[in-house]
Amino acid sequence: MKNKILTTVMLLTATLAFGQETEIPAMVTDRPDATESPLTVPKGFLQVETGAFFETFEKDSFKTETLGYNTSLFRYGILDNLELRVGINYEENKLSMDDVAQEIKADGLTPLLFGAKVEIADEDGWIPQIGLLGHLYLPFTASEAFKPNTTGADFRFSFAHTLSEKSSLSYNLGGQWGNDSPELAYIYTLSYGYSVTDSFGFYVEIYGDFPENTKANHLWDAGFTYALQPNIQLDATIGTSFTEGQDLFLSAGVSFRIPKLKK
């Protein structure tokens, strides 16, 4: 854990050191909301989006509390319209049941996320900005307590409309297969964002899934972003579910881009 934190600090220090010496394109992140942007990281740049979250989930006689440390997504632009994505997540879970006095606890790494995003089309009038992204969740990279038997996967099309100089509407449509589950769940997100100033903005969002053989899940969240510099952004989020399940979701994080040095 100390090594992960040290790595993050070193990367952030490098960003601050070179930020004033390079041209930095506008940064668009895939956190803190569940809606993924159709835009990719510029070619040759590394973007790090990291943070922590706390979630409580209660259904029937089960209640879980999850604290996620170092939920980091590393995005690297390999072409003008293509990026590679690697995600890592360290969690501490606590499970309690009504008829069992003792809590069950587990902590460790969840399966590593590996995937890519491609920009398909630019916004043109009523036609939105369009992107496509997909991930695999590799079971052999997880800690023993979180290691599934099979590989999970997801894909989604991402769309974004500019409503005005200060507001935008984004949405995703796709599907996902959970680890150790053959059931496909159709997923959706819808997010409205508003820029109060050049540095400060907020969003509200609804999202959820429609599993093939179980009940649908519908949730909402809201939050804000604040740009300390063009290549450093802070964020915070709060949310819960409309349907039975998630009681509370809290998240906070920082995103930063390591600039490409001038030749």
TADAVEN-V799460 format. One record per pair of residues at least 24 apart in sequence whose C-alpha atoms are under 6 Angstrom apart, sorted by the first residue. I is the first residue (numbers start at 1). J is the second residue. D is the distance in Angstrom with one decimal. If there is no record, write none. Layout:
i: <I,I>
j: <J,J>
d: <D,D>
//
This chain:
i: <15,35,38,38,38,40,41,42,42,43,43,43,43,44,45,45,45,45,46,46,46,46,47,47,47,47,48,48,48,48,49,49,50,50,51,51,52,52,53,53,54,54,55,55,56,56,56,57,57,57,58,59,61,61,62,63,63,64,64,65,65,66,66,67,67,81,81,82,82,83,83,84,85,85,85,86,86,87,87,88,108,109,109,110,110,111,111,111,111,111,112,112,112,113,128,128,128,129,129,130,130,131,131,132,132,132,148,149,150,150,151,152,152,152,153,166,166,167,167,168,168,184,184,185,185,185,186,199,199,200,200,201,217,218,218,231,231,232>
j: <258,189,130,131,158,83,77,77,80,77,78,79,80,77,76,77,259,260,75,76,257,258,74,75,256,257,73,74,255,256,73,255,253,254,252,253,251,252,250,251,249,250,248,249,246,247,248,245,246,247,245,245,97,98,97,95,96,94,95,93,94,92,93,91,92,118,119,117,118,116,117,116,114,115,116,113,114,112,113,112,143,142,143,142,146,137,138,139,141,142,137,138,141,137,159,160,161,159,160,158,159,157,158,156,157,158,179,180,179,180,179,177,178,179,177,194,195,193,194,192,193,211,212,209,210,211,210,226,227,225,226,225,243,242,243,256,257,256>
d: <4.8,5.6,5.5,4.1,5.1,5.9,5.0,5.2,5.9,4.1,5.1,5.0,5.2,5.4,5.8,5.7,5.9,5.6,5.8,4.6,5.8,5.4,5.9,5.1,5.8,4.2,5.9,4.8,5.6,5.5,5.1,4.2,5.6,5.6,5.6,3.7,5.8,5.8,5.5,4.2,5.8,5.2,5.6,4.6,6.0,5.5,5.4,5.3,4.3,5.6,5.1,5.3,5.6,5.4,4.8,5.9,5.3,5.5,4.5,5.8,5.2,5.7,4.6,5.7,5.2,5.6,5.1,5.8,4.6,5.6,5.4,4.5,5.7,5.0,5.4,5.4,4.7,5.9,4.6,5.4,5.3,5.1,5.0,4.8,5.5,5.4,5.1,5.0,5.4,4.4,5.5,5.4,5.8,4.7,5.8,5.3,5.1,5.5,5.1,5.6,4.8,5.8,5.0,6.0,4.6,6.0,5.9,5.9,5.7,5.1,5.6,5.4,4.9,4.4,5.2,5.5,4.9,5.6,4.4,6.0,5.3,5.9,6.0,5.9,5.2,3.8,5.0,5.4,4.8,5.9,4.6,5.4,5.9,5.5,5.7,5.3,5.3,4.4>
//
